[in-house]
């Protein structure tokens, strides 16, 4: 079984800590992942270790889920307008960022770190000015991960892979 390799980038003074993280331990995990592991447990441990390292480095957008985020009637999770404007839009392709700002949905890939699965959500700006990840949020995250009000989730952007990573940080 081939283990997914995570890449880390060098932080420059003008770059955001959210998007770029340098960490010797993360580099060591990346180097270890280049090895060919046949053991699913080793692969799982590497993914969990990477997510844990990134959480400790503060490279994640943190959100405590509210009732609306896990409600049966909603299939979207609201995210901070400031985070999207300052940390997401500048790193999206120019056309994609413009579409999001106009209120159109933009397809984004989200990698679930613990379960090593890929999902498609849609980033969009609502008429109220709020930003949400919409689509199959409820099915692929709330139900699948058994998320509840008060649970804390994290999202992190991987610039080189052009996708987000997701982790359920702690449970209430």
C-alpha positions, -999 to 999 in steps of 0.1 A, spaced: 0 0 0 14 34 -9 12 60 18 1 96 8 30 120 10 25 154 26 47 182 15 57 212 36 67 245 23 92 271 36 77 301 53 86 334 39 81 366 58 51 376 37 35 341 37 7 330 59 13 306 87 -21 291 79 -9 280 45 28 273 49 43 255 79 78 245 85 84 219 111 113 195 114 89 168 127 65 173 98 95 170 74 105 138 92 70 124 88 71 134 51 104 116 47 91 85 65 60 84 43 83 80 12 90 45 25 68 18 12 46 6 42 26 -26 37 10 -21 71 -24 -2 73 -17 6 109 16 23 100 -2 43 73 -29 53 97 -4 64 124 15 85 99 -17 104 88 -27 109 124 8 121 134 8 145 105 -26 159 115 -14 162 152 18 180 142 -1 205 121 -26 211 149 2 218 173 18 242 148 -14 263 146 -16 259 108 -54 251 109 -85 272 108 -104 262 139 -142 261 142 -165 249 170 -196 235 154 -229 252 161 -264 237 158 -268 251 122 -236 234 111 -249 199 121 -286 204 116 -305 179 95 -320 207 74 -286 221 64 -259 208 41 -233 235 47 -209 247 73 -203 284 78 -167 296 80 -152 329 90 -155 357 64 -121 371 75 -105 336 71 -118 332 36 -110 367 25 -75 368 40 -64 332 39 -83 314 11 -92 337 -17 -57 350 -23 -45 314 -29 -73 302 -51 -69 305 -89 -79 341 -99 -110 331 -118 -121 308 -89 -117 336 -63 -137 360 -85 -165 335 -89 -167 329 -51 -168 367 -44 -197 371 -69 -216 344 -50 -211 315 -73 -201 281 -59 -166 269 -65 -157 233 -63 -130 224 -37 -115 191 -27 -113 183 10 -90 155 23 -101 139 56 -68 133 74 -79 106 98 -99 85 73 -77 93 43 -106 100 20 -113 128 -5 -145 147 -7 -159 175 -29 -176 205 -13 -185 239 -28 -171 272 -14 -196 300 -18 -205 334 -5 -241 339 6 -262 370 -1 -257 379 36 -219 381 30 -212 348 50 -191 321 34 -200 284 35 -187 250 24 -218 235 9 -227 203 -9 -226 169 8 -212 184 41 -239 167 62 -235 132 45 -198 131 41 -187 148 74 -215 152 100 -230 118 96 -199 99 85 -178 114 114 -207 115 138 -201 153 144 -222 170 170 -228 206 182 -197 217 202 -173 195 183 -142 212 171 -130 208 135 -100 221 116 -94 230 80 -60 236 64 -51 246 28 -24 227 9 -13 252 -17 7 228 -38 -21 202 -39 -48 228 -42 -70 212 -16 -81 215 20 -74 190 47 -100 183 74 -97 169 109 -121 166 138 -98 181 165 -116 172 197 -149 159 208 -171 174 235 
